[in-house]
Structure formats: C-alpha cells, structure tokens
C-alpha cells in the first residue's frame, strides 16, 4: 500500500460522513482558540490518519458534523467515475432523517436540529438557546413544519430504514468491486441487515459506532443507550482519546488486510445526567454545541 497505482498516478484517500469522522480542520473552534485546541486534541484519529497518508495519497476528508448519509453520498458522487484500483474510501453512515432542507445560509450548519421522532412519527425541533441563530432556525421550522412532516412521512413509508440501509450497503459494495477500490463502511446505528458479506474490496465494520460511544460511559443508564434522549457530547468524534488510538489502529489494520482487529475500550469515563437535553425516541443522540 504505497498510494500509487501501476501507472505511477497517486491514489485517492477519501472520507465521507458526519461528526464521527470530522477532522475539525483549522480554524476550530475559532481563530483565537484554534492553536490550543488543535494541540490539546492532536490525538484525534482523523488527523492522525491524515498525517499518515496525505503524503502518499491524494487525501481529502469531506466529513462534516451534523450531516447525513445523503450529504455524504452527494459528496462522493463527483468522484465515482474517477475512482480506480487501490483508491481508499472511508464512509460513515449516519441518521437517515438528517436532511439538507433548503434553508437560509445562516442556519444551514444547524439544520440537523430538525429531526424525526420515532415515537411521535413526526418532525421535532431541538430548541437550543445557546445557538446564535436559534430564533431564526425555530421560525424556519415552525413555518415549514407541515411540509417537513409530510416529507418525513412519505420518505419512511416509501423507504423504511432497512430498505435505505440495503440501498447504501449495496451501492457501496458494488462500487468497490466495480472500481477495485477499498471501501470501509462504519455505521452509526445498529444494522438491520446482516446479509452483506465483506470481501477483498468492501468491509463493513460489525459494531455500530453509537454503541461504542455509549459503552465508554461508566454509569450510563441502559435505558438511555436505546436512543431515547439527546445529550451534549464534548468528546471529539464521540470518542475518548483511548478509543481514538484504537480507531486509528483499526483503520490501518483493515487497510493492510490484517485479521487481529483490536477492540474498543469501555467504561473509561463518567456520565453526568446533566448532559441530557432532550428525551424522546430518536436516532440523533448527540448535540454538539
């Protein structure tokens, strides 16, 4: 794995997904705080992967916190025809209700505060007063709530989660085999379909990322791990530093076709119930800011 194909052309290393893969490139969280934050969080796996591979590959991380699978797929689309043998794609599959609704630019970054509730079977809004443009976002939601409900109802009636999962799994597996490129798929939520088998080009990581994040908590109420609340999560990429190291190792081993895949650590940090900001059945789980 040297990053160049037989024609001596540099291979691509691409990452698509949400907050589990966002590299938080500078300036983050702001221009004045960037240097200290980057230094204090240099352990994060996306930046370590970048440092390891960016000199050998045409490297680009397209993952953005709060974005959904359709956003990731749209960012992958321009690359599809140019993917070639030995290219690498890491794809992080998040919540299907994360939709890039057409909205004013000022609120685009937090449009995922509008979400679908599994209990009420309609849209809901996370009212976050700490967000500067919360009033504008709330007004947008209240204005368009009937249309958003209509959209979600039809989306999940026509394409239930299992069907959407099969479409994404099948597309990514077929793409990897057609282009002879390596695609590694990580799923935020537990998979409903076990029929897709790994092969030389396609690899679906078996454990869902949400469970790995939940299992880091020492004293998390089991009921809260069943997607019935939203929590403020200050862990970068929803992992403690120890599991950033393991995630880095796992990706490197999978790319080298190694079999001894390490397990993520659990019970390594305390959970504070003050982190809970919303209760109700949903897949969203995390609020970031």
C-alpha positions as CSV (number, residue, x, y, z in Angstrom):
1,X,0.0,0.0,0.0
2,X,2.1,2.9,-1.3
3,X,-0.5,5.3,-2.6
4,X,0.4,4.9,-6.3
5,X,-1.0,2.6,-8.9
6,X,0.8,0.8,-11.7
7,X,0.8,4.0,-13.9
8,X,2.6,5.9,-11.1
9,X,-0.5,8.0,-10.5
10,X,-1.3,9.0,-6.9
11,X,-4.3,7.1,-5.5
12,X,-7.1,8.9,-3.6
13,X,-7.9,8.5,0.1
14,X,-11.4,9.9,0.7
15,X,-13.5,10.2,3.9
16,X,-17.2,10.9,3.9
17,X,-19.6,11.1,6.9
18,X,-20.5,13.1,10.0
19,X,-19.1,14.0,13.3
20,X,-17.6,10.6,13.8
21,X,-15.1,11.4,11.1
22,X,-14.9,15.3,11.0
23,X,-11.3,16.2,11.2
24,X,-12.1,19.7,12.7
25,X,-9.6,21.4,10.4
26,X,-8.3,24.9,11.4
27,X,-9.6,27.2,12.5
28,X,-11.6,25.3,15.1
29,X,-13.4,26.1,17.3
30,X,-12.4,29.7,16.4
31,X,-9.4,31.6,15.1
32,X,-8.3,32.7,18.6
33,X,-8.8,29.3,20.2
34,X,-7.5,27.2,17.3
35,X,-3.9,26.7,18.2
36,X,-4.5,25.5,21.8
37,X,-7.5,23.3,20.7
38,X,-5.6,21.6,17.9
39,X,-2.6,20.9,20.2
40,X,-4.8,19.6,23.0
41,X,-6.7,17.3,20.6
42,X,-3.9,16.1,18.4
43,X,-4.8,12.6,19.4
44,X,-8.0,12.5,17.3
45,X,-8.0,9.7,14.7
46,X,-9.0,11.7,11.6
47,X,-6.0,14.0,11.9
48,X,-3.6,11.1,12.6
49,X,-4.9,9.2,9.5
50,X,-4.4,12.4,7.5
51,X,-0.8,12.8,8.8
52,X,-0.1,9.2,7.9
53,X,-1.5,9.1,4.4
54,X,-1.6,12.6,3.0
55,X,1.9,12.4,1.5
56,X,1.3,9.2,-0.3
57,X,-2.3,9.7,-1.4
58,X,-4.5,12.5,-2.8
59,X,-6.2,12.9,0.6
60,X,-9.5,14.6,1.3
61,X,-11.8,14.4,4.3
62,X,-15.3,15.5,3.4
63,X,-17.0,14.6,6.7
64,X,-19.0,17.3,8.5
65,X,-20.5,17.2,11.9
66,X,-24.3,17.0,11.8
67,X,-24.5,15.9,8.2
68,X,-26.4,12.9,6.9
69,X,-25.9,9.9,4.6
70,X,-27.4,11.7,1.6
71,X,-25.0,14.6,2.1
72,X,-22.1,12.1,2.2
73,X,-23.4,10.4,-0.9
74,X,-23.7,13.7,-2.8
75,X,-20.0,14.5,-1.9
76,X,-18.9,11.0,-3.1
77,X,-20.8,11.3,-6.4
78,X,-18.3,13.6,-8.2
79,X,-15.5,11.0,-7.5
80,X,-17.4,7.9,-8.7
81,X,-16.3,7.9,-12.4
82,X,-12.7,8.6,-11.4
83,X,-12.2,6.0,-8.7
84,X,-9.6,3.5,-9.6
85,X,-7.8,0.4,-8.3
86,X,-6.3,0.8,-4.8
87,X,-8.2,4.0,-4.0
88,X,-9.4,4.1,-0.4
89,X,-12.8,5.3,0.8
90,X,-14.0,5.5,4.4
91,X,-17.8,6.0,4.5
92,X,-19.6,6.8,7.8
93,X,-23.3,6.1,7.6
94,X,-25.3,8.3,10.0
95,X,-29.0,9.0,10.5
96,X,-31.4,8.9,7.5
97,X,-33.5,11.7,8.9
98,X,-30.6,14.2,8.5
99,X,-31.8,16.1,5.5
100,X,-30.3,19.2,3.9
101,X,-33.5,21.1,3.8
102,X,-33.3,24.2,1.6
103,X,-32.7,26.9,4.2
104,X,-31.1,30.3,4.6
105,X,-27.3,30.0,4.8
106,X,-27.2,31.4,8.3
107,X,-28.9,28.3,9.7
108,X,-27.5,25.6,7.4
109,X,-24.9,24.5,10.0
110,X,-27.7,23.5,12.5
111,X,-30.4,22.3,10.2
112,X,-30.0,18.8,11.8
113,X,-31.6,20.3,15.0
114,X,-34.8,19.4,13.0
115,X,-35.2,15.7,13.3
116,X,-37.7,12.8,13.0
117,X,-39.1,11.3,16.2
118,X,-39.6,7.5,16.2
119,X,-42.2,7.8,19.0
120,X,-44.4,10.6,17.6
121,X,-43.8,9.7,13.9
122,X,-43.3,13.3,13.0
123,X,-40.7,16.0,12.9
124,X,-39.4,17.7,16.1
125,X,-37.2,20.6,16.9
126,X,-34.3,20.8,19.4
127,X,-34.7,24.3,20.8
128,X,-31.1,25.3,21.6
129,X,-30.8,28.8,23.1
130,X,-27.0,28.6,23.1
131,X,-27.1,28.7,19.3
132,X,-26.8,32.3,18.0
133,X,-29.3,31.8,15.2
134,X,-31.7,29.6,17.1
135,X,-34.6,32.0,16.8
136,X,-34.2,32.1,13.0
137,X,-33.9,28.3,12.9
138,X,-37.0,27.9,15.1
139,X,-39.0,30.3,12.9
140,X,-38.0,28.3,9.8
141,X,-39.1,25.1,11.4
142,X,-42.5,26.4,12.6
143,X,-43.1,28.0,9.2
144,X,-42.3,24.7,7.3
145,X,-43.4,22.1,9.9
146,X,-46.3,20.7,8.0
147,X,-44.2,20.3,4.8
148,X,-41.4,18.7,6.8
149,X,-43.8,16.3,8.5
150,X,-45.2,15.4,5.1
151,X,-41.7,14.8,3.7
152,X,-40.7,12.5,6.6
153,X,-43.9,10.5,6.5
154,X,-43.6,9.8,2.8
155,X,-39.8,9.2,2.9
156,X,-40.0,6.5,5.6
157,X,-43.2,5.0,4.2
158,X,-41.7,4.5,0.8
159,X,-38.1,3.8,2.0
160,X,-38.1,2.2,5.5
161,X,-34.7,2.3,7.3
162,X,-34.0,-1.3,6.3
163,X,-34.5,-0.5,2.7
164,X,-32.3,2.6,2.8
165,X,-29.6,0.6,4.6
166,X,-29.7,-2.1,1.8
167,X,-29.5,0.6,-0.9
168,X,-26.4,2.2,0.7
169,X,-24.8,-1.1,1.5
170,X,-25.4,-2.5,-1.9
171,X,-24.3,0.7,-3.7
172,X,-21.0,0.9,-1.8
173,X,-20.2,-2.8,-2.1
174,X,-20.9,-2.8,-5.9
175,X,-18.9,0.4,-6.3
176,X,-15.9,-1.1,-4.5
177,X,-16.0,-4.3,-6.6
178,X,-16.5,-2.4,-9.9
179,X,-13.6,0.0,-9.3
180,X,-11.4,-2.4,-7.4
181,X,-11.0,0.2,-4.7
182,X,-11.2,-0.4,-0.9
183,X,-14.3,0.9,0.8
184,X,-14.6,0.6,4.6
185,X,-18.1,1.3,6.0
186,X,-18.8,2.4,9.5
187,X,-22.4,2.6,10.7
188,X,-23.6,5.0,13.5
189,X,-26.6,2.8,14.3
190,X,-27.1,-0.9,14.6
191,X,-27.5,-2.6,11.3
192,X,-30.9,-4.2,10.4
193,X,-29.3,-6.2,7.6
194,X,-26.7,-8.9,8.2
195,X,-26.7,-10.3,4.6
196,X,-23.9,-8.2,3.2
197,X,-20.7,-10.0,3.5
198,X,-17.2,-8.5,3.5
199,X,-14.9,-9.3,0.6
200,X,-11.5,-8.2,-0.8
201,X,-12.7,-4.7,-1.6
202,X,-15.7,-4.0,0.7
203,X,-15.6,-4.1,4.5
204,X,-18.4,-3.2,6.9
205,X,-17.3,-2.8,10.4
206,X,-19.6,-5.0,12.5
207,X,-20.2,-2.9,15.6
208,X,-22.2,0.3,15.4
209,X,-20.4,3.5,16.5
210,X,-23.2,4.7,18.7
211,X,-22.8,1.6,21.0
212,X,-19.0,2.1,21.1
213,X,-19.6,5.7,22.3
214,X,-22.2,4.6,24.9
215,X,-20.0,1.9,26.3
216,X,-17.3,4.4,27.1
217,X,-19.6,5.8,29.9
218,X,-19.1,4.1,33.3
219,X,-22.5,4.8,34.7
220,X,-24.8,5.3,31.7
221,X,-28.4,4.2,32.4
222,X,-29.0,1.3,30.0
223,X,-32.4,2.8,29.0
224,X,-30.6,6.0,27.8
225,X,-28.5,3.9,25.4
226,X,-31.6,2.9,23.4
227,X,-31.8,6.2,21.5
228,X,-34.4,7.8,23.8
229,X,-32.5,11.0,24.6
230,X,-30.2,13.6,23.3
231,X,-27.0,14.5,25.2
232,X,-24.4,17.2,25.0
233,X,-21.3,15.4,24.0
234,X,-17.9,17.1,24.4
235,X,-15.9,14.1,23.2
236,X,-14.2,14.9,19.9
237,X,-15.7,12.5,17.3
238,X,-17.7,11.0,20.3
239,X,-14.7,9.0,21.4
240,X,-12.3,9.4,24.4
241,X,-8.6,9.6,23.5
242,X,-8.0,5.9,24.2
243,X,-10.5,4.9,21.5
244,X,-9.2,7.4,19.0
245,X,-6.0,5.5,19.2
246,X,-7.9,2.2,18.6
247,X,-9.9,3.6,15.7
248,X,-6.6,4.7,14.1
249,X,-5.2,1.2,14.6
250,X,-8.3,-0.5,13.3
251,X,-8.3,1.5,10.0
252,X,-4.6,0.9,9.4
253,X,-5.0,-2.8,10.1
254,X,-8.1,-3.1,7.8
255,X,-6.2,-1.4,5.0
256,X,-3.4,-3.9,5.4
257,X,-5.9,-6.8,5.4
258,X,-4.8,-7.8,8.9
259,X,-7.1,-10.0,11.0
260,X,-6.2,-9.1,14.6
261,X,-8.6,-6.2,14.9
262,X,-8.4,-4.6,18.4
263,X,-11.5,-4.0,20.5
264,X,-12.6,-0.6,21.7
265,X,-12.3,0.2,25.3
266,X,-15.3,0.6,27.5
267,X,-16.1,2.0,31.0
268,X,-13.5,4.7,30.8
269,X,-15.3,8.0,31.7
270,X,-18.2,9.1,33.9
271,X,-21.6,10.1,32.5
272,X,-23.3,13.2,34.0
273,X,-27.1,13.2,33.7
274,X,-26.9,17.0,33.2
275,X,-25.7,16.2,29.7
276,X,-29.3,15.1,28.8
277,X,-31.0,18.0,27.0
278,X,-34.0,16.2,25.4
279,X,-35.9,12.9,25.9
280,X,-37.9,11.1,23.3
281,X,-37.3,8.3,20.9
282,X,-34.9,9.4,18.1
283,X,-31.7,8.3,16.4
284,X,-29.9,11.6,16.7
285,X,-28.3,11.0,20.1
286,X,-25.7,13.8,20.1
287,X,-25.9,17.6,20.3
288,X,-22.5,19.1,19.7
289,X,-22.6,22.8,20.6
